Amino acid sequence: MTALLTITILVLIAIAIWQMTKIFQLTQVARENSQVATYKDNDLQGKLMYVFLIFIYLITIYSFWAWGDVLLPESASEHGVEYDRLMWISFALIFFVQTVTQALLHYFSYKYRGLEDTKALFYADNDRLEFIWTIIPVIVLAGLILYGLYTWTNIMNIEEDDDSLVVELYAQQFNWKARYAGQDNVLGDANVRFLQDYDGKNLVGIDSSDPNGQDDIVVQELHLPVGRQVIFKMRSQDVLHSAYMPHFRAQMNCVPGMITEFAFVPTKTTQEMRMFPEVAAKVQRINKIRHQNSQELIANGEEPLEAYQFDFLLLCNKICGASHYNMQMKIIVESEEDFNKWLAQQATFAEVIQ
């Protein structure tokens, strides 16, 4: 793969140098009434533009066919439905406009190429045509922007109630920690100054003098109850991170020195998501690749790779350092009963520091 990329780069550099040489030659042409491009050149370039139009449509169709299955599956959160609808409407508009404009651009470049027996028509302006191609994009873009603002407002309008689960996501190079608010559903105060308290047991810097923090629970595997609103409070210990949960269509920056916030309602458990045909097919493809790699590892006397199983993940979507790629935490979405049972088994901050 590296060799292929190197060869590709060298070829592109060679083409760039060749093009710059051609441009330099054109600038050296004497100022006289000689035609730089011949009618034969114009004819060739027009036909190449038409061929390229066919090529980009064929490569687009092939891309959808070959890699369409790498897209994310159906959203696993309530707001994700609105998010996906906005995205697909945007995709459809962009694809339609791109298809039409590229077709016109390349077709007219071919049809009106300079030929010896044709004469160009000077067409100054057309107010009606200019009005049409100005007002249509204005209306379409205004509608898309207003719909986007409406969707954004709905997603970001966080209304906390007594039933909401409050969870803090704590980011640091290069791992995540989650803090649950405990029985009182109120997170205790925290600050990086308290990280070294209690021989390093204070993993997220909880202020031990705040009674609200005594029942807080710090874990490194995120569990969420299905069908219940989860309000995330996000902090960063060191640099700018970004809490990214792609299957829930959720992302929010974690900024040192401040608390950011995001909320969503999970609508599918981990087990339900694993049963989706598109997810199962993707797991099957991944395990097929892993099996092939495992055969090579076994042949070299190494341990084979474990079979992959789908899990929701919390990722960092900011390039935060050398191990950024590995900054992730598993998310388990389960029933309310299973979640409460799991939470009851976790140690509170007061129990940890005893």
C-alpha positions in Angstrom: 0.0 0.0 0.0 2.8 2.4 0.9 4.6 1.6 -2.4 1.3 2.3 -4.3 0.8 5.7 -2.6 4.5 6.6 -3.2 4.1 5.8 -7.0 0.8 7.7 -7.1 2.4 10.8 -5.5 5.4 10.7 -7.9 3.1 10.4 -10.9 1.0 13.4 -9.7 4.2 15.4 -9.1 5.4 14.5 -12.7 2.0 15.6 -14.1 2.1 18.9 -12.2 5.7 19.6 -13.4 4.6 18.8 -17.0 1.6 21.1 -16.7 3.7 23.9 -15.3 6.1 23.5 -18.2 3.3 23.8 -20.7 2.0 26.9 -18.9 5.6 28.4 -19.0 5.8 27.6 -22.8 2.5 29.4 -23.4 3.7 32.5 -21.6 6.7 32.6 -23.9 4.6 32.7 -27.1 5.3 35.9 -29.0 2.5 38.5 -29.0 1.2 38.0 -32.5 -2.0 37.0 -34.1 -1.2 33.3 -34.0 -3.6 30.8 -32.6 -2.0 28.8 -29.7 -4.6 26.1 -29.6 -5.5 24.5 -33.0 -9.0 23.4 -34.0 -7.8 19.8 -33.6 -6.8 20.6 -30.0 -10.2 22.1 -29.3 -11.9 19.1 -30.8 -9.9 16.7 -28.7 -10.4 18.6 -25.4 -14.1 18.8 -26.0 -14.4 15.1 -26.6 -12.2 14.4 -23.5 -14.5 16.5 -21.4 -17.5 14.4 -22.5 -15.6 11.2 -21.8 -14.7 12.5 -18.4 -18.4 13.2 -17.7 -19.2 9.6 -18.4 -16.3 8.5 -16.2 -17.3 10.5 -13.1 -20.8 9.1 -13.3 -19.6 5.5 -13.7 -17.1 5.9 -10.8 -19.9 7.4 -8.6 -22.3 4.5 -9.3 -19.5 2.1 -8.6 -18.6 3.8 -5.3 -22.2 3.5 -4.1 -22.3 -0.2 -5.1 -18.8 -1.1 -3.7 -18.8 0.9 -0.5 -22.4 1.8 0.3 -22.4 -0.8 3.1 -19.8 1.0 5.2 -22.3 3.7 6.1 -23.6 3.8 9.7 -26.7 1.7 10.4 -30.0 3.2 11.6 -29.6 5.6 14.5 -29.9 4.3 18.1 -31.1 7.5 19.6 -34.4 9.5 19.4 -32.9 12.7 17.9 -30.8 10.6 15.4 -33.9 10.2 13.3 -34.1 14.0 12.7 -30.4 14.2 12.2 -30.3 11.4 9.6 -33.3 13.0 7.8 -31.5 16.3 7.5 -28.3 14.6 6.3 -30.1 12.6 3.6 -32.0 15.7 2.4 -28.7 17.5 2.2 -27.1 14.6 0.3 -30.0 14.4 -2.1 -29.9 18.1 -2.9 -26.1 18.1 -3.3 -26.2 15.0 -5.5 -28.9 16.4 -7.7 -27.3 19.8 -8.2 -23.9 18.2 -8.8 -25.3 15.8 -11.4 -27.1 18.5 -13.3 -24.4 21.1 -13.2 -21.6 18.7 -14.1 -23.7 17.3 -17.0 -24.3 20.8 -18.4 -20.7 21.9 -17.9 -19.2 18.9 -19.7 -21.8 18.6 -22.4 -21.6 22.3 -23.4 -17.8 22.1 -23.3 -18.2 19.3 -25.9 -21.0 20.8 -27.9 -19.5 24.3 -28.3 -15.9 23.3 -28.7 -14.0 25.5 -31.1 -14.3 24.0 -34.7 -13.2 25.5 -38.0 -16.7 25.6 -39.4 -18.4 27.2 -36.4 -18.6 30.7 -35.1 -19.1 31.8 -31.5 -22.1 33.9 -30.6 -21.7 36.8 -28.3 -24.5 36.7 -25.8 -24.3 39.6 -23.4 -26.9 38.9 -20.8 -30.4 37.6 -20.0 -32.1 39.1 -17.0 -34.8 36.5 -16.8 -32.3 33.6 -16.9 -30.0 35.2 -14.4 -33.0 35.8 -12.0 -34.0 32.1 -12.3 -30.6 30.7 -11.5 -30.1 33.1 -8.7 -33.5 32.9 -7.0 -33.7 29.1 -7.1 -30.4 28.5 -5.1 -31.5 31.3 -2.7 -34.8 29.6 -1.9 -33.3 26.1 -1.7 -30.4 27.2 0.6 -32.7 29.3 2.8 -35.0 26.4 3.2 -32.1 24.0 4.0 -30.6 26.5 6.5 -33.9 27.1 8.3 -34.7 23.4 8.5 -31.1 22.8 9.8 -31.6 25.5 12.5 -34.9 24.0 13.5 -33.4 20.5 13.8 -30.4 21.9 15.7 -32.6 23.7 18.2 -34.7 20.5 18.8 -31.5 18.4 19.4 -29.8 21.0 21.6 -32.9 21.9 23.6 -32.0 20.0 26.8 -34.7 19.8 29.4 -33.6 18.1 32.6 -36.3 16.4 34.6 -36.3 14.1 37.7 -36.1 11.0 35.6 -33.1 12.1 33.5 -29.8 10.2 34.2 -26.9 12.6 34.8 -23.5 11.2 33.6 -20.1 13.0 33.4 -17.7 12.0 30.6 -14.2 12.8 31.7 -11.5 12.9 29.0 -7.8 12.7 29.4 -4.9 11.5 27.2 -5.7 8.8 26.2 -8.8 7.3 28.0 -12.3 8.1 29.1 -13.9 7.8 32.5 -17.6 8.1 33.3 -19.1 9.4 36.5 -22.7 8.7 37.5 -24.5 11.1 39.9 -25.5 8.4 42.3 -28.7 8.2 44.3 -29.2 12.0 44.6 -28.8 12.3 40.8 -26.5 15.4 41.4 -22.8 15.3 40.5 -20.5 16.6 43.1 -18.1 19.4 42.5 -14.8 18.4 40.8 -11.5 20.0 39.9 -8.2 18.8 38.5 -6.5 20.1 41.8 -8.1 17.1 43.6 -6.8 14.4 41.3 -3.8 13.5 43.5 -6.0 13.1 46.6 -6.3 9.7 48.3 -3.2 8.2 46.7 -4.5 8.6 43.2 -7.9 7.0 43.9 -9.7 10.2 43.0 -9.8 9.5 39.3 -11.8 12.5 38.1 -10.9 15.0 40.8 -14.1 14.9 43.0 -14.2 17.5 45.8 -14.5 15.3 48.9 -15.9 18.2 50.9 -19.0 18.3 48.7 -21.7 15.9 50.1 -23.2 15.5 46.6 -20.0 13.8 45.4 -19.9 11.1 48.1 -22.3 8.8 46.2 -20.9 9.5 42.8 -19.7 6.4 40.9 -16.6 6.4 38.6 -16.3 3.7 36.0 -14.5 2.9 32.7 -17.3 1.2 30.9 -20.4 3.2 30.1 -23.8 1.7 30.7 -27.0 3.4 29.6 -30.6 2.5 30.2 -32.7 2.3 27.0 -35.6 4.7 26.6 -34.4 7.1 29.3 -32.9 10.6 28.7 -29.2 10.7 29.5 -27.6 14.2 30.2 -23.9 14.2 29.6 -21.7 16.7 31.4 -18.2 16.7 29.7 -14.8 17.8 31.0 -11.3 17.5 29.8 -8.2 17.1 32.0 -5.5 18.2 29.6 -6.2 19.1 25.9 -9.2 19.5 23.6 -11.0 16.2 23.1 -14.3 15.4 21.4 -16.8 12.9 22.8 -18.1 11.1 19.7 -20.8 8.4 19.8 -21.5 7.8 16.1 -24.3 5.3 16.5 -26.2 7.8 18.6 -25.4 10.7 16.3 -23.8 12.5 19.2 -20.7 14.6 19.4 -19.5 17.4 21.7 -16.1 18.9 22.4 -14.6 18.4 25.9 -12.8 21.7 26.7 -10.3 22.1 29.5 -11.6 24.5 32.1 -15.3 24.3 31.3 -18.2 21.9 31.2 -20.0 21.2 27.9 -23.3 19.4 27.7 -25.3 17.1 25.4 -28.3 14.8 25.9 -30.0 12.0 24.1 -32.4 9.1 24.6 -31.1 5.6 23.6 -33.7 3.7 21.7 -32.0 0.4 21.0 -30.1 -1.9 23.3 -26.7 -3.3 22.4 -28.3 -6.7 21.9 -31.0 -5.3 19.6 -28.4 -3.5 17.5 -26.4 -6.7 17.1 -29.5 -8.3 15.5 -29.8 -5.7 12.7 -29.0 -7.4 9.3 -26.6 -4.6 8.2 -24.8 -4.7 11.6 -24.6 -8.5 11.4 -23.3 -8.4 7.9 -20.6 -5.9 8.8 -19.5 -8.1 11.8 -19.3 -11.0 9.4 -17.1 -9.1 7.0 -14.8 -8.0 9.8 -14.5 -11.5 11.2 -13.7 -12.9 7.7 -10.7 -10.5 7.5 -9.7 -11.3 11.1 -9.8 -15.0 10.3 -7.5 -14.5 7.3 -5.1 -12.5 9.4 -5.2 -15.0 12.2 -4.1 -17.8 9.8 -0.9 -15.7 9.1 -0.4 -15.1 12.8 -0.8 -18.8 13.6 1.7 -19.7 10.9 4.2 -17.3 12.5 3.6 -18.9 15.9 1.5 -15.9 17.3 -1.8 -15.8 19.0 -4.8 -15.5 16.6 -7.2 -12.5 16.7 -10.3 -12.8 18.8 -13.7 -12.7 16.9 -15.2 -9.2 16.7 -18.5 -8.5 18.3 -20.4 -5.3 17.8 -20.5 -2.7 20.6 -21.4 0.9 20.8 -18.3 3.0 21.3 -17.4 6.4 22.7 -14.5 7.7 20.6 -12.4 10.9 20.6 -12.9 12.8 17.4 -10.1 15.3 18.0 -6.5 14.6 17.2 -5.3 14.8 20.8 -1.9 13.1 20.6 0.0 10.0 19.7 -2.6 7.5 21.0 -5.6 9.4 19.9 -6.7 6.5 17.7 -7.0 4.2 20.7 -9.0 6.6 23.0 -12.3 4.8 23.2 -14.7 3.3 25.8 -17.3 0.6 25.3 -21.0 1.7 25.7 -23.5 -0.9 26.8 -27.2 0.0 26.3 -29.5 -2.3 28.3 -32.9 -2.4 30.0 -33.6 -0.2 33.0 -33.6 -3.3 35.3 -30.2 -4.5 34.1 -28.8 -1.0 34.3 -29.9 -0.6 37.9 -28.6 -4.0 38.8 -25.2 -3.1 37.3 -25.1 0.3 38.9 -25.8 -1.1 42.4 -22.7 -3.3 42.1 -20.4 -0.4 41.5 -18.5 1.3 44.4 -19.3 4.9 45.3 -16.6 7.5 45.8 -17.1 7.3 49.5 -16.4 3.6 49.5 -13.4 4.0 47.2 -11.6 6.5 49.4 -12.2 4.7 52.7 
